[in-house]
């Protein structure tokens, strides 16, 4: 079992940067595929980016070139570096861990980008 605690959200101006962190408790963190999702007001939750247990990454066009996901297995932590932020990036960002039938979610952290 894994518990996830997120941090790093906040208010930033257009073009600014934030780094989100997701700290995991429990065992076998390195075996989990880790994901960042976001949900804007009135919109469906969407996948932002993912990193597998083998450190392969995936980015949709909306964040490609601006966001970077990484993991530090020695610290049981996954990161989301966000640069060149836009108002449309405003959302609650959720950390997610998947391995087999296990599916764990963090509490979410608010990211607000002003114009």
N, C-alpha and C positions, 0 to 999 in steps of 0.2 A: 504494500500500500504506500501511496505517496501523497503528501500534503504540500500544497504550493502557496507561497506567500509572495505577492508582487509589490514592487515599489518603483518610484522614479517618475510617476506621472505628475502633471502640473499644467500651468498656464505658460505658453510661450508665444512669441510674436511670429508672424509670417517670416519664413526663411530660417528660423531658429532650429535648435537641436535639442533632443532629449535622449537619455538612455534609460530604458526600462530594465529592471532586473526581476527574475523569478527564482526564488530560492526554494529548493525541494528538500523535504525531510523524508526519511525512510531509506530503504536499501535499493540497490540495483538501479540507481539513477542512470547510469551509462547505458542501460539496455532500453531506455524509453526513447521513443520519438517525441520531440518537443515541438509545439506549435504556438504561434501567437495569432489570436483572433481579435477582431474589433467589432463593435456594434455602435453605430451612430443613432441619434434619436430618430425614431420612426422608421428605422431601416433594419434589415435582417443582419444577423451576425455573419461576418465574412472572414475567411482565412486571410491573414496578412502575409505570413511566411512560415516555413517549417524547416526543421533540421532533424535528420535521422540519427539513430544511434551510431551510424557510420560517418556522420558529419556531412552528409549531402544536404544541400539547401535548395529551396524553391521559392521564387518570388513572382507574384503576379505583376502585370505591366504597371499597375497603379503605384507600386512602391519600388519597382526595380530601379537600381541606381541611386536610390535615396536611403533605403532601409537595409540594415545588415543584421542577421541573426547569428549568434555564436553561442557556444556552450563551454563551460569549464567543469569537467567531470570531477576534478579534485575538490571543487567547491560546491558541487551539486547545484549549479546555477546556470540558467540560460539568460541571455541578454538580447535586447533589441535596441540597436543604435538607429536613431531616426534623425536624419538630416534634411535640410531644405523643406521644412514642414510647411504645409498648406492648410488653410481653413478646412478643406474637405477631409483632412486627416483627423479632425476632431471626433472622438469616440471614446467609449470605455474599452480598454484593451485587456484581454484575458489571456493568461498563460494556460496551456493545455498539455497534458502528458498522456501518451498512449503506448501500450505494450500488451499485445494479445487482446484479451477482453477487458483489460483495465483501461479506464478513461477518467482522468482526474482534471479538475478545473481550479484555477485560482479565483480569488474574490473579485478581480478586476481593478484596474486603476484608470482614473480619468485623465485623458489628454485633451487639452483645449488649445487650439491655435487661433489667435486673433488675426484679423485682416489688417 
